Amino acid sequence: AKKTPAVSGPPTVGVVFNGGGNRALCGAYGVLRGLQQLKVDGVSALDRIDVMCGNSGGFWATTIFSFACESDHSNETLLEACRSPDPTLVTNAELERLGPKTLGHAATWP
């Protein structure tokens, strides 16, 4: 039987987003916001992700997120860390106020 080599250091963490067009983009946006707010040992779970991929709408989310992170956009701006995560506070008026530098804007823009 083969032996699995010992892993040194923290494990590699990957996230995969499914396809489904705009619904998948919106779902991925919500997951990314949740990972940003979830803290593990004082560090955002989002900051612990090593690999991210997606299909269709999930790919749109990963592409926007990846290229925005390479530019001057911060995760806080892109994922609107200042906005409440309470889904009961999401209204059409609130969605219309999303800035163009947010992932939510891409998910809800007509």
C-alpha positions in Angstrom: 0.0 0.0 0.0 1.2 3.5 -0.8 1.9 5.8 2.1 0.6 9.4 1.9 3.4 11.8 2.4 3.3 13.9 5.6 1.9 17.4 5.0 3.8 20.2 6.5 2.2 23.5 7.2 -1.5 24.5 6.9 -3.6 22.5 4.4 -4.5 23.8 1.0 -8.0 25.2 1.0 -10.1 25.4 -2.2 -13.5 26.7 -3.0 -15.6 25.7 -6.1 -18.7 27.6 -7.2 -21.4 25.9 -9.4 -22.9 27.2 -12.6 -26.3 28.6 -13.1 -25.8 32.0 -14.5 -26.8 35.0 -12.5 -28.2 32.9 -9.6 -24.8 31.2 -9.3 -23.1 34.6 -9.3 -25.4 35.8 -6.6 -24.9 32.6 -4.6 -21.1 32.9 -4.9 -21.3 36.5 -3.8 -23.1 35.5 -0.7 -20.6 32.7 0.1 -17.6 35.1 -0.4 -19.2 37.6 1.9 -19.8 34.9 4.5 -16.2 33.7 4.3 -15.0 37.3 4.6 -16.9 37.7 7.9 -16.0 34.2 9.3 -12.9 34.5 11.4 -10.6 31.5 12.1 -7.9 32.3 14.7 -8.6 36.0 14.1 -8.1 35.7 10.3 -10.8 35.9 7.7 -11.7 32.4 6.3 -11.5 34.1 2.8 -7.9 35.0 3.4 -7.1 31.3 4.0 -8.3 30.2 0.5 -5.5 29.1 -1.8 -7.5 28.0 -4.9 -10.9 29.2 -6.3 -12.7 28.1 -9.4 -16.2 28.0 -10.8 -18.4 27.2 -13.8 -20.7 29.6 -15.6 -22.1 32.1 -13.1 -19.7 30.8 -10.4 -16.8 31.5 -12.9 -18.1 35.0 -13.3 -17.8 35.5 -9.5 -14.3 34.0 -9.3 -13.1 36.0 -12.2 -14.4 39.3 -10.9 -13.1 38.5 -7.4 -9.6 37.4 -8.7 -9.1 40.4 -11.0 -10.4 42.9 -8.5 -8.0 41.5 -5.9 -5.2 42.1 -8.3 -6.2 45.8 -8.8 -6.7 48.5 -6.2 -10.0 47.0 -4.9 -10.0 45.7 -1.4 -12.1 42.7 -0.3 -14.0 45.0 2.1 -15.0 47.2 -0.9 -15.7 44.4 -3.3 -17.8 42.4 -0.8 -19.3 45.4 1.0 -18.1 44.4 4.5 -19.7 47.5 5.9 -23.2 46.4 4.8 -25.2 44.2 7.2 -25.3 40.4 6.3 -28.9 40.2 7.5 -30.9 39.0 4.4 -34.1 40.6 5.7 -32.5 44.0 5.1 -31.9 43.4 1.4 -34.4 45.4 -0.6 -34.6 46.6 -4.2 -33.7 50.1 -3.1 -30.6 48.7 -1.2 -29.5 46.7 -4.3 -29.8 49.9 -6.5 -27.3 51.6 -4.2 -24.6 49.1 -4.7 -21.4 50.8 -6.0 -19.8 49.8 -9.3 -16.7 48.5 -7.5 -18.7 45.8 -5.7 -19.4 42.2 -6.7 -23.0 42.8 -5.8 -23.3 45.4 -8.5 -22.2 42.9 -11.1 -24.8 40.4 -9.7 -27.7 42.8 -9.7 -27.0 45.3 -12.5 -29.7 45.2 -15.2 
